[in-house]
Amino acid sequence: MKKFLLSMLCAATAVVMLAGCGGGGEKEKEKDKDFVPKPVDGIAPLFDEGLSYYNVSPSILTEGENMHVYYTVNETAKGKDNAIAYRKGTKGTDGTWTYTEKKIVLSAAESGWDSGTVSDCDVVKGSFALNGETYSYLMAYQGNSEESEIFEIGLAAAKSAEGPFVRVGAAPVISYDLESFGENWGCGQPSLVSYDKAGKVYLFFTIGELAVQTYVCELDCADLGNIKGAQAYSSLTTEGLTEQQAYITFNDADFAIDGGTLYVVRDRNPVSSNAPNLNAAVQVASMPVADLYKNGEWTVLDDVNFLDLEDDDKGGWERVYAACIISDEYGNVSVEGTMPGLGLTVTSWDINTKEYLHYQTIVAYYAE
């Protein structure tokens, strides 16, 4: 088995876990009298919200000495009411990281297309005008309504990383075409990358048609009241990607750019046939940005699974999925052809009952 270096971030989280996950950990325990810590079955999570909360689908940005962590969480203990949460990570002089108390930055709307649920966000920095004001952070997220289970993609903007985020308009930026694609889960899993560090971004997203497919469009969001490019999207090639089954998809994919190179992390199929029916690995690949619209070929860098997330004393997480690339605030990385850092959703289960031992949690992973 390969040997990996867990960066100072990952090493520090073990200390943070023992201290009540730093920042707001003790305050959260006081609020939730039924707080029971999650077991640690592999490398330590970034923070622990206890067995009453699931933490999934991270979007992690580094900005200077700070880290912005966005993720999907159930808003009420033991509930299934998805919301988008935020924590700010700060690195101490000893190299350890602490995280602020969880803050809900976007909940389901009172009415409209995203009144049912919101989840799976991605955030990028830039300069975006809305109603005469300038915002510095743009969020893309998926949502659906109380009347329909079909997902669509919306935008929200904030003046600071920790919010508050305000919705952009009353309609999704990417709508699901029911007539063209048929009855399915819709479109979602957005990923944003800035390509001018101002108002222009790549928006990658998945459409859950009969054959799940990922697309990209170039959005001009300098004026959020007049967004351009949302209807001009192109499908991404899967050439060069590998799978354990014939059909290759970009399910739960996240993207980043290093100069002229595009990186992706995606769930690697197949989904486990044993409960919980989730992916057990993710795959990281790269391709020249210049080949994005040319049906170019991806170069696989590595697959990451539970064996890579082993702790000497605790073993490894059994499900690894819904990952993000840890990037700077613009969705850029600087890795020069090597593996970027990853934020991973992980969980373990009871092999006898086929049920979760605990709700999902988030870990950071850096290859050697």
C-alpha positions in Angstrom: 0.0 0.0 0.0 1.2 3.5 -0.8 2.5 5.6 2.0 1.1 9.2 2.2 1.9 12.4 4.0 -1.1 13.9 5.7 -0.3 17.6 5.6 0.0 19.8 8.7 -3.7 20.4 8.2 -4.6 16.8 8.6 -2.1 16.2 11.4 -3.5 19.2 13.2 -7.1 17.9 13.0 -6.2 15.0 15.2 -5.3 17.5 17.9 -8.4 19.6 17.2 -10.6 16.5 17.5 -9.3 15.7 21.0 -9.9 19.3 22.0 -13.5 19.3 21.0 -12.8 20.2 17.3 -11.6 23.7 18.1 -13.4 27.0 17.6 -17.0 26.4 18.3 -16.9 22.7 19.3 -17.7 23.2 23.0 -20.4 25.7 22.3 -22.1 23.3 19.9 -22.0 20.5 22.6 -23.7 22.9 25.0 -26.5 23.5 22.4 -26.9 19.8 21.6 -27.2 18.0 25.0 -27.4 14.7 23.1 -23.9 15.4 21.6 -22.2 12.1 20.9 -18.8 12.3 19.0 -18.4 10.5 15.7 -16.1 7.5 15.8 -12.8 8.1 14.0 -12.3 5.2 11.6 -9.4 6.7 9.6 -7.6 10.0 9.4 -9.2 12.6 11.6 -12.1 14.8 10.4 -11.7 18.6 10.1 -14.3 19.0 12.9 -16.8 16.9 14.7 -20.5 17.9 14.9 -21.5 14.6 16.5 -23.8 11.7 15.5 -26.8 14.0 15.1 -25.4 15.8 12.0 -24.1 14.7 8.6 -21.4 16.8 7.0 -21.1 16.2 3.2 -20.0 17.7 -0.2 -17.4 20.2 0.9 -16.1 23.3 -0.9 -12.8 24.3 0.6 -10.9 27.5 -0.3 -7.6 28.8 1.1 -7.2 32.6 1.3 -3.9 33.8 2.9 -3.6 32.0 6.2 -7.3 31.3 6.4 -9.4 28.4 5.1 -13.1 28.7 4.1 -15.0 25.5 4.5 -18.5 25.3 3.0 -20.5 22.0 3.2 -24.0 20.5 3.3 -25.5 19.8 6.8 -28.9 18.9 8.2 -30.1 22.1 9.8 -31.7 20.4 12.8 -30.3 17.6 14.8 -31.2 14.1 13.3 -33.2 15.9 10.6 -33.0 15.7 6.9 -33.4 19.4 6.2 -30.4 20.2 4.0 -28.7 23.6 4.5 -25.3 25.1 3.6 -22.9 25.7 6.4 -19.7 27.6 6.8 -16.6 27.4 9.1 -13.5 29.5 9.0 -10.2 27.7 9.7 -7.3 29.6 11.2 -3.8 28.2 11.4 -2.0 28.8 14.7 1.6 29.6 15.3 2.1 25.9 16.2 0.7 24.8 12.8 -2.6 23.5 14.2 -5.9 24.6 12.7 -9.0 25.7 14.7 -12.4 26.3 13.2 -15.1 28.8 14.0 -18.5 27.7 15.1 -20.8 26.4 12.4 -22.8 29.1 10.6 -25.7 28.4 8.3 -25.2 30.6 5.3 -28.1 29.4 3.1 -31.3 27.6 3.9 -34.2 26.5 1.8 -36.3 29.5 0.7 -39.8 30.2 2.0 -41.2 29.7 -1.5 -40.1 29.2 -5.0 -37.8 26.8 -6.9 -35.5 26.2 -4.0 -38.0 26.0 -1.2 -37.6 22.3 -0.7 -33.9 21.9 -0.1 -30.5 23.5 -0.9 -27.1 21.6 -1.0 -23.9 20.8 -2.8 -22.5 24.4 -3.1 -19.3 25.7 -4.5 -17.9 29.2 -3.8 -15.4 31.4 -5.7 -14.1 34.9 -5.2 -14.4 37.8 -7.7 -16.2 41.1 -8.2 -20.0 40.8 -8.8 -22.5 43.7 -9.0 -26.1 43.2 -7.7 -28.7 45.9 -7.1 -26.1 48.6 -7.1 -23.8 46.9 -4.6 -20.6 45.0 -5.2 -20.1 41.4 -3.8 -16.9 39.5 -3.5 -18.0 35.9 -3.3 -20.3 33.9 -5.6 -21.9 30.6 -4.6 -23.5 28.1 -6.9 -25.8 25.5 -5.3 -28.4 23.0 -6.2 -32.0 23.1 -4.9 -35.5 21.9 -5.5 -39.0 23.0 -4.5 -41.5 21.6 -2.1 -43.7 20.7 -5.1 -41.0 19.1 -7.3 -38.0 16.8 -6.5 -36.2 17.9 -9.7 -33.0 19.8 -8.9 -31.8 23.0 -10.6 -28.9 25.4 -10.0 -29.0 28.8 -8.4 -26.5 31.5 -7.4 -26.0 33.5 -4.2 -23.6 36.3 -3.4 -21.9 37.7 -0.3 -19.6 40.6 0.6 -17.4 38.4 2.8 -16.6 34.7 2.9 -18.7 34.0 5.9 -21.8 35.7 4.4 -24.6 36.5 4.6 -25.3 35.1 1.2 -28.2 36.7 -0.7 -30.0 34.9 -3.6 -29.4 36.1 -7.1 -32.9 36.6 -8.6 -36.0 34.4 -8.1 -35.1 31.8 -10.7 -32.3 29.2 -11.2 -29.4 30.2 -13.4 -29.4 26.7 -14.9 -32.9 25.2 -15.3 -33.7 21.5 -16.0 -35.3 21.0 -19.3 -37.9 18.3 -18.5 -39.1 18.1 -22.1 -35.6 17.4 -23.5 -34.1 15.2 -20.7 -37.2 13.5 -19.3 -38.2 12.7 -15.8 -35.0 12.4 -13.7 -33.3 14.0 -10.7 -32.5 17.2 -12.6 -29.2 19.2 -12.8 -26.8 20.1 -10.0 -23.4 19.4 -8.4 -22.1 22.8 -9.6 -18.4 23.7 -9.5 -17.1 27.2 -10.1 -13.6 28.4 -11.3 -12.7 32.0 -11.9 -10.7 32.6 -15.1 -10.3 36.4 -14.7 -10.4 36.9 -10.9 -13.2 39.3 -11.5 -16.7 38.5 -12.9 -16.1 35.6 -15.3 -16.3 32.0 -14.2 -16.5 28.5 -15.6 -19.6 26.8 -14.2 -19.3 22.9 -14.4 -22.5 21.0 -13.6 -24.1 17.6 -14.1 -27.4 16.8 -15.8 -29.1 13.6 -14.6 -30.6 12.5 -17.8 -30.8 8.9 -19.0 -27.0 9.0 -19.3 -25.5 11.2 -16.6 -23.4 13.9 -18.3 -21.3 16.9 -17.1 -21.3 20.2 -18.9 -19.4 23.5 -18.7 -20.4 27.0 -19.6 -18.6 30.3 -19.3 -20.6 32.8 -17.2 -20.1 36.5 -17.2 -21.4 37.4 -13.7 -19.9 40.9 -13.5 -23.5 42.1 -13.5 -25.6 39.5 -11.6 -28.7 41.2 -12.9 -27.7 40.4 -16.5 -25.8 37.1 -16.4 -24.5 36.0 -19.8 -23.5 32.6 -21.1 -25.9 30.4 -19.1 -27.5 28.8 -22.2 -24.3 28.1 -24.1 -23.0 24.9 -22.4 -20.9 22.1 -23.8 -20.5 18.5 -22.6 -17.2 17.3 -21.2 -15.2 14.4 -22.7 -14.5 11.3 -20.5 -11.7 10.1 -22.7 -8.7 8.8 -20.6 -10.8 8.3 -17.4 -10.9 4.8 -16.1 -13.6 2.9 -14.4 -14.3 -0.5 -12.9 -17.4 -0.7 -15.1 -17.9 0.2 -18.8 -19.9 3.4 -18.3 -17.9 6.5 -17.1 -19.4 9.5 -15.6 -18.4 12.8 -13.8 -20.8 12.2 -10.9 -20.0 14.6 -8.0 -17.1 16.3 -9.8 -15.2 19.3 -8.7 -12.7 21.3 -10.9 -9.7 23.6 -10.5 -7.1 25.2 -12.7 -3.3 25.4 -12.5 -2.2 27.9 -15.2 -3.0 26.0 -18.4 -4.0 22.7 -16.7 -7.5 21.7 -15.7 -8.0 19.3 -12.7 -11.0 17.3 -11.8 -11.9 15.0 -8.9 -14.9 12.8 -9.3 -16.6 9.8 -7.7 -15.2 6.6 -9.1 -17.8 3.9 -10.0 -19.2 1.5 -9.3 -21.4 2.4 -6.3 -21.0 -0.3 -3.7 -23.5 -3.1 -4.0 -23.5 -3.4 -0.1 -25.3 -0.8 2.0 -24.6 2.1 2.2 -24.8 2.3 -1.6 -22.1 4.9 -2.0 -18.8 5.2 -3.9 -15.7 3.8 -2.2 -13.1 5.8 -4.2 -12.6 9.1 -6.1 -10.4 9.7 -9.1 -8.2 12.7 -9.9 -7.3 13.6 -13.5 -5.9 16.5 -15.5 -6.2 17.9 -19.0 -4.9 21.0 -20.8 -7.4 23.8 -20.5 -6.9 24.4 -24.2 -8.5 21.0 -24.9 -11.6 21.7 -22.9 -13.8 22.1 -26.0 -11.7 19.8 -28.2 -12.7 16.4 -26.8 -9.2 16.1 -25.4 -8.0 13.3 -23.2 -7.7 13.2 -19.5 -4.6 12.0 -17.7 -5.4 10.0 -14.6 -3.2 11.1 -11.6 -4.5 8.8 -8.9 -7.4 7.0 -7.3 -8.1 7.6 -3.6 -9.9 5.0 -1.5 -10.3 3.9 2.1 -6.8 2.3 2.1 -5.3 5.7 1.4 -7.2 7.2 4.4 -6.0 4.6 7.0 -4.8 5.6 10.4 -2.4 3.2 12.0 -4.6 2.7 15.0 -8.1 3.2 13.5 -8.0 1.7 10.0 -9.6 3.5 7.1 -13.0 5.0 6.1 -15.0 2.5 4.1 -16.8 5.0 1.8 -15.0 7.9 0.0 -17.0 10.2 -2.2 -18.4 13.7 -2.9 -14.9 15.3 -3.0 -13.6 18.8 -3.7 -10.2 20.1 -4.7 -8.7 22.4 -2.1 -8.0 25.5 -4.1 -7.4 29.2 -3.5 -10.2 31.6 -3.4 -10.5 31.8 -7.2 -10.6 28.0 -7.8 -6.9 27.9 -8.7 -4.2 25.5 -7.5 -0.4 25.4 -7.9 0.6 21.8 -8.0 2.6 21.5 -11.3 1.2 18.2 -12.5 1.1 16.5 -9.1 -1.9 15.7 -6.9 -3.9 18.6 -5.5 -5.2 18.5 -1.9 -8.7 17.1 -1.5 -11.6 17.5 0.8 -13.4 14.2 1.0 -16.8 13.0 2.3 -16.3 9.8 4.3 -18.2 7.3 6.4 -18.2 3.8 7.8 -21.0 1.3 8.3 -21.9 -1.7 10.4 -21.2 -4.8 8.3 -23.8 -6.8 10.2 -26.8 -4.4 10.1 -25.7 -2.7 6.9 -26.5 0.7 8.6 -24.3 3.7 9.2 -22.2 3.7 12.3 -22.4 7.5 12.1 -23.4 10.3 9.8 -20.9 11.3 7.2 -18.0 13.6 8.0 -15.3 15.6 6.1 -11.5 14.9 6.0 -8.6 16.6 4.2 -6.2 14.5 2.2 -2.8 15.3 0.6 -0.8 12.7 -1.3 3.0 12.5 -0.8 
